[in-house]
Amino acid sequence: MISEERILSLFRSVKKPLAFMEVLSRLGLEKPESRQLKKLLRQLVKDGNIIRTRKGKYGLTEEMSLIKGIFEAHRDGYGFVIPEEPNTKDLFIPPRSTLGAMEGDRVIAR
């Protein structure tokens, strides 16, 4: 049985993004279990626990120099990401880089 915790544990141990087939292999799973793994990976991405890169690899946000937080918008178009991680500075986001984020959105930023 595959669990979200088992997947997260794998990413914590390898400390780098992995392609889907690498995740499948490293967890010792067979092809028939790939559908369940895809579903769990999508849920972990949706919850903000992992991220899917442009190259289609999966990894922990903290291993990719990314900040998870809440977007605070300013009326002039710019905003700030208020990090979930305590003792981390707010991140300024210029107007051209907000990508449609709205006040209160949960975001991941570099």
ABEGO torsion letter per residue (X at the ends): XBBAAAAAAAAAAAGBBBBAAAAAAAAGBBAAAAAAAAAAAAAAAAAGABBBBAAGBBBBAAAAGBBBBBBBBBAAGBBBBBBABBGBBBBBBBAAAAGGBBBGBBBBBX
